[in-house]
């Protein structure tokens, strides 16, 4: 235990030393930590022994995603979000359903032995994008603001939308009977998940903001507790929404949007929370590399690899292209938004639910999911900085074909 703890702490320290350099290179934190986890884990050197089961990994990924979603939303410029030309709505209401449908169709062609519900499950698990992996683009001020706003809102809400869909498909796959028509049931559970999550996140965030203002005015807040406040609020919103039957991810994102701390403390509160989220995200990637990648690496078939490639390209980019038709976004902007749809923490969480369901073709599904996430970590990590610079250069040269250029 102590050997593994020492290695994890040392990895965190060493990465801190080079984090600024990594941010401007073709590498990324997830690439380095997945690689370190794999090389040090039981599949290679065997030095890193993490006795973490699927449920523990799921909890780690969920809590990490909760903090990342909250802080990303809290940092968002609401004025810019309102002026984003309806791009988030297009991506969520048109692009996301089309992504799931296209993913189902491609899976039907590549995996003829799988049941239709398993094919739909694979498509839904790999539909949501990852706010943490997309951070190098979303947080890059050189990227046009409307593009960043669209990607930020999309990644913040699409995993919450997919939660009830994945749960419904899992229920069908394991033989749970639902009352009423499936379409009506889907509408109801999606509405409940989103509605409860939204109300919980906004209510808790507004209450916490008021309490912070009162405590600040009274001089009650200790400086040492800046590191705790936002993290505690994000986790409260997540857990409360989940306990009430809603989406904790939606609660965290909408709670972050509603968060209004005292002006003098905003930066300090959010910086401390962002550091916690980054540290948990990198720990998750170490665990993924050490405990997941080596387990499924030799199970990846040519069909699984092809589906992973298509999931990151055609299955993502074509629906985005269609959803943005008629918008002010030009061709370079559509391609840019379509490409930056990384898969990560949300897909890990959903994949673990498949393990719990014990489906007939669980191995094929999990190998495809792991392959897609691994390719996304590499491809999106390597291309984030250079492509962000490229799209920023086009915008700087004054091309006016749309907010995504």
ABEGO torsion letter per residue (X at the ends): XAAAAAAAAAAAAAAAAAAAAAAABABBAAAAAAAAAAAABAABAGABBBBBBAAAAAAAAAAAAAAAAAAAAAABBAAAAAAAGGAAAAAAAAAAAAAAAAAAAAAAAABAABBAAAAAAAAAAAABBBAAAAAAAAABAABBAAAAAAAAAAAAAAAAAAAAAAAAAAAAAAGBBBBEBAAAAAAAAAAAAAAAAAAAAAAAAAAAAAAAAAAAAAGABBAAAAAAAAAAAAAAAAAAAAAAGBBAAAAAAAAAAABBBBAAAAAAAAAAAAAAAAAAAAAAAAAAAAAAAAAAAAABBAAAAAAAAAAABAAAAAAAAAAABGBABBAAAAAAAAABBBBBAAAAAAAAAAAAAGBAAAAAAAAAAAAAAAAAAAAAAAAAAAAAAAAAAAAAAGBAAEAAX
